Amino acid sequence: MGGALARRPAHSAAGALALLLILSLGLASCQRVWVARPAPRAEVSPSVRFGAEPTIRVRIRETVTTAELASGRALFVRTPGSGTVVLHGSVRVSVEGGVVTLTPTGAAASGVVSAGELRVPAGDGRLLEIAPTSGSLMVDGVAYPGFVHVVPRSDAGPAAFDLIATMPMEIYVAGVIARELYPSWRPATFEAQAIAARSYALHERARAQASGRRFDVESTTRDQVFGGETTLPVALAGARATRGVVLTTEGEILRAYYSSTCGGRAAGATETWPSGTGFEFNHAPPLRATTRTCDCSASGLHRWERTRTVSELSDRLRAWGRTHRGEVARLGAVRTIRVAERNATGRASVFEIEDVRARRVRMRAEDFRVASNYPAVGAPEITRATRVPSGDADVEVRGGVVHYRGRGFGHGVGMCQFGAQQMAGAGANWQAILSRYYPGSESRRLYP
């Protein structure tokens, strides 16, 4: 998503997950959306239990080859053959050719008998499930509620696997807002962020369920940053005060995008990401680019400047183009870059890039931002100081150097976090904040 930058027993959580595949408003369909993953429209199921807190599946590790799992006492391991084994509370997970190996590490807790090394074939699409006998599950030293599934990834190599953690929605929301905002920020900012994060998560969750994906959201900025359970009081209070509340539009859950700093100019979802079949949600009126008052000048990236050599930027653009099948992959050395289109707020929305052979390509401003930071052979590693923070920039090529002068950090769609904090500091509540950044949306409590 881009940002300034959750406990239920495992087996009851699993039952809730099976029951609550798609959360209904009782009005119309709801969908989840990560623009890089189109999915069928998720129709409301009349059999869904209304009013219960849903669970969410979070991919917390992707294509790793080892992970350390632990609990205070012991671990329940449910095998694909429906057997359950108890291991002492610390194991190392590895995978080889679809066989999951759990190797106990350290001393067993008092009264707990280790079953020794456990090797489990993870065939037929059935997954190994690991849960703590009590308390939280520690994954590489970070606490997560609920349980995890080990998902072998043969597509990424014989030893690669993902870890997907299933947990109650509200613990997840608290963990997200603890990472997306600064701990010193106002309670109203955390409350507004909780509602936006919950709305986004439920929207994405419904899309994942409709498409059959094994997880609902990523734990990174590809969806929302989640670093495990939090003890931050203001985050816990923000989730608790808004429990079950989401934003809606035209009877559907709104995909409530947000970013760190808009620089005073909003972007619209349709100009930033795909908007065709499978992405109809990006046409929601509250996600359009409209002129609004937003003071986010407290952000260090309210205004910024960056540079790239022509050679470096040309390499990055071509690398991005090869990965994304973009026309920019065929360009030679960049000669000029200009803003070809601006939206209703004056924000750059489309760039035209011309190379030394007079070939021209147009790119969405958000794609240009990502491509400007894209890894390329021989290009230096991008750091916080060198990253191009947003696509809202004026760009000039001069003397073999590309000069960016821009504003904001992130895509600029929906809520501006620094702007929300400024409003909260002036006394605004979450209702006022969300009304400004998602005009025309309504709030509704889905579960108590």
N, C-alpha and C positions, 0 to 999 in steps of 0.2 A: 504494500500500500504506500509505503513511504511515510516516515514519521520523523519526529525530532530526533532526530537522527540523521486454585480452582479446586466434597470428597464423598464419594459413594462407593460401597463395596464393589469389587470388580465384577462379580457375576450378576449383581442386580443392574449394574451399568450396562453390561452386555445385553441383558433383556430389554432395557430401555432403548438401546440402540436399534435392536431389531424392530421394536414397535414404532419408533419415531423416525422413520426414514425421511419423511418430508414434513416440515412443520407448516400447518395451514393457518391462515388468517380467518378461515371460515367465510372468506369473501370471494377470492379468486386464486389463481395460481401464484406460487412463489418460486423464485429461481435464485441460483447462486451464480456468480460470474467472475471468473478470472479470464481476462480477455484472450489469453493465449490458448485457452482450452474451450472451444465451443462445445455446447452440449444441448441435447434436446430440451424443449420447454418442459418444466417439471409441473405436471398437473397435480392438483390437490387430491389427496386420497381421502374418501369419506370415512375410511375406517380408522384414521389417525385419532388417537386419544387427545382430546383438547385440554390444555391447561397444565400438562406435566412438563417439568424442565427437561429439555432434550440433552443428549450427549453429543459430543463432537469428536471426530477422529482427526488428530493432528499429526502430520508427518514431522517427527522431531529429528530424524537422522535420514540422510539420503545417500545411497550408494556408498556406505561405509564398509569396512572389512572387519571391524571389531568394535565392541562396546562393552562397558562394564555396568552390570545391573546389580543392585543391592537393595536390601531392606533391613530394618532394625533387627529382625529375627529370622524369617524364612520366606521363601518364594514358592507360590503355587505355579506349577507349569502344566498347562493343559495342552496335551499333544493333539495333532490332527486326528488321531484315532480315538479321540474322546477320553483317553486315559489322563489321570492327574497324578503328577509326581511332586513331592515336596523336596526342595533343595535348600541347603542353608543359605543365609541371606546375602551371598555375594557370588556372582558368576561372571565369567567372560563369555560373550557370545561371538561365535564365528560361523561361517557358512562355507561349504565346499561342495560344489556340484549339486545344490539343492538339499543337502543334508545340513541341518542346523546342529551345532555342537555347543553345549553349555558346560563350561569347565568351572567347577567351584574354585574360588580363590579365597585365601585367608582362612581363619579358624571358624568352625561352626559355632553358632550361638548355643548357650547352655540348654541342654535338653532337646536340641534339634539334631537329627541324624541325617548326614549327607547321603544322597543316593549315588554319589560319585559322578563322573563325567556322563552326560546324557547326550546321545546322538539320535536325532529325530529326522527321518525323511519328511520333507514338507511338500508332498505331492498332491495332485488332484485339486490344486488351488486352495487347500486347507492350510491354515496358518497356525503357527505355534503362538500360544498366548501365555504371557507371564504377568503375575500379579503379586503384590506383597501380601503376606498374611495379615498385616495390620500397618497402618500408617501410609506413608508415601513410598513410591518406587523411586529409587535413585538411579539415574542414568548418567553415567560419567560424572557423578558428583552433584547433579542437579535434580531437585525433587519434582516429581510429576505425580498427579493424582491418578486413580483408576488403574488401568493395565495397559500393556503394550503387546502388539503383534510383531513378530519377526517375519519380514517379507523378503524372501530371496529374490535377487535381481539378476537373473541369468543374462538379461539384455545388456548389463553393464559389466559382466565378468563372472566367473564361477564362484568368486569369494564375496561378491557384493550383496548387500542387503539394505533394506530400509527398516526403520522402527517407526511404528504408528501408534501413538498413544490415544486411548479413548478416555474421555473425562466428562464431568458435568459442565454444561455450557457456562455457568456463572463463575466457576473457578477459572475457566479459560479466559473469560472476559477480564477478570481482575488481573490475570497474568499479562494480558495484552496491554492494558492501559498503563500498567506499571512500567512497561518497556517503551511505550510510545510517547510518554510524556515525562517531563522533569518532575522529580519528587516534590519540589517546592511549589509547584503550580497550584492554582486555586481548586477547591472542591468542585465548583461548577464546571470547570474545564474537564475534570475527570468524569463527571456525570455525562456531559455531552459526548465525550470520547467513548464512554462505555456504551451508549446507545448506538453511536455510529459503528463501533466495532462489532456489537452484537448483531446489528442489522446486516452488515457485510457478511459476517460468519454464517448466519442462517441462510442468506441468499446463496452463498457459495456452497453451503452444505446441500441444499436442495438440488443444485446443478450436479454436484458430485454423485448424489444418490441416483439421479435420473440417468447419468451416463455410465454407472457401474464402476466408477473409480473407487479404489480401496481406501482412499483417505479423503477428507473433506477440505482441509486447508493445510497450507505449508506453515512452518513456524518462522518463516523469514519474510522479508519485505515483498516477496512475490505474492503474498497475501497480507498477513499481519505478523508483526514481530511477537513471538511468544517464547519466553525463556524459562518456562516452568512455573510452579506455584510461587506466589508472592506473599510476603508478610507486610508489604507497604501499607500502612493504615489508610492513606487517602485513596489508594486504588481499591482496597477492599470496601471502603465506605462508598466509593463511587459506583461500584458494581451493585452493592446492596441497595443503595437508594434508588436505583433505576431497574431493579431486577425484572426481567421479562419484557422490558419496554423496547420497542423497535420503531423505526420510521417506516411509514407506508406511503404509497402513491397509487392512486387508482385501484385500491384494494389489494395491492401486492407489496411484499416487503421490498423496500428500496435498497439497492446496492449502494450503500453510503460510503463512497470513496472519500478519502481525506489525504492531505499531505502536510508537510511541515510548514512551508512558507509560500504563500501565493504571490508575494511581491506587490500586492495591491490589485492584481488583475486575475480574474477567474478564467479557468479553461472549461470547456464543455466536454462531456464524455464522448460524444459522437465525433468530435474533431481530434480526439486524443487516441481513441482505440476503435476497433472494428464496430460497425453498427448494422451489419446485414443479418442474414438468417443465423439464428443462434445467439445474436447479441442485441436483440430488441430492447433489452433492459437499459441499454445506454441511451435510448431515446427518452427516458423518463424526464418529465419537465423539471423536477428539482435538480437535475444534473446538467442543465443547460448553462452556457456561459452568459451570465447576466451581470450588469454593472452593479456593484455593491460597495458599501463602505467597509474597508478592512485595513486596520492599522497593524501590520506585522513587522514594524520597523525595529522591534526589539531583537529580532533574529539577526544573527551575524551574517546570514545569507540573503538579507533583504535586497541588497545590491552586491554585485560581485564582478570580478574580472578574471579571465583565464586565458591561457595561450596554448597552442599546439603548433608544432612545425607542420608545414604542408605535407611533408613526407609521412609523418606520424599519423595525421588525421586521415590522409588518403588510405593508408594501410588499415586503419580502424574501420573506416567506412566500408571498404571492400570486404573485410572480415565479417562485419555485421551482415552485409548483403549476401555473402555466400551462405551464411547460416539461415537467414530469413528469406532467401530467394528473392532478394530485392534487386532492382535495376542498378542500384548504386554499386553492385559488385563489378560492373563492367567499366567503371570510371577509371581514368588515369589520374594524374596529379591534379589536385583541385586548383582551380584558378580563381573562381569567385563563388561567394555564398551570399544570398540575399533573402530577406523575408518576402515570400511571394504572396502570402495571405495573412491577414490578422482577423481575429474574431471580433464580436461586438464590444468587447472590453478593451480592445487595442492590443491584446496579447498575441504574440507570434504563434501561428497555427500551422503554417506550411513554409518550408524553405525550398528554394531552387538552388541546386549545386551545379556548377559548370566546370568541366575539366579543361585541360590545356588544348584538347582537340575539339573544343566547342560542343561536346556532348553534354546534354542537360538532363538532370533527374530531379524530381520533386520528392520531398520526404515530409511526413508529419513532424511537427516540432518535437513531440515526445520521442519518436523514433530517432531523430537526429541527436537528441540528448543522449539516449542510450548508446547509439553508434559512436558518438564522440568519446565515450568511455570504454568501448568494447575492446576486449583483449585481442592483440595481434602479434604475430611473430616479430620479435625485435623491438616492439614498442615498450616503453617503460611501464612499470606497474602503476596503476592509478592509486593515488592516495587521497586522503581527505582534502589536502591542499590543492591537488591538481584536478579533482573531479569536476566536470561541468555539471552544476547542480540542477539546472532546469533547461527547458527548451525555449523559454521566453528571453531571447537575447538578440542583440544586433551583432552581426559577425562580419569582420573585415579581413581580407587576405592582403597582406602587405609585406614585401621584402622576405618572402619565404616563410612567414609566420602568420598563423591564423589567430586573430584577436577576438575574444568574446567579451561583450559587456552585457550583463544580464541581471535578472531579478528573480528572487525566489528559490526555493528548494523543493523539488518534487514536481508532480504532474499538474497541480493546481486545480484539480476537479474536486468539488464538494468543500468540506470543511478545511479551513486553514488553521492549523493548531496554534501557531503563534497569535493569529488574529483572535481565536477563541479565548486564549489566555488574556489578551488585552481586554476583551469584552468582560470576562469574569472579574478582572481587576477593577473594572469600572462599575461593578455591581450587577451585571447581567446574570440571569439564571440559565440553566441548560435549555429551557424552552426558547428563550430569546436567541441564544447562540445558534441552535439548530434551525430556527426560523430564518435566520440570516443566510446561513450557508446551504440550506436545502429548501429554498422558497417553495411554498405550496405543499410541502410534505405534511403528514399528520403523524402523531405518535400514538401508539397503542400497546397495551400490556398484553402479551400473549400467554403468560403463565404467572401465577402468584409467587 
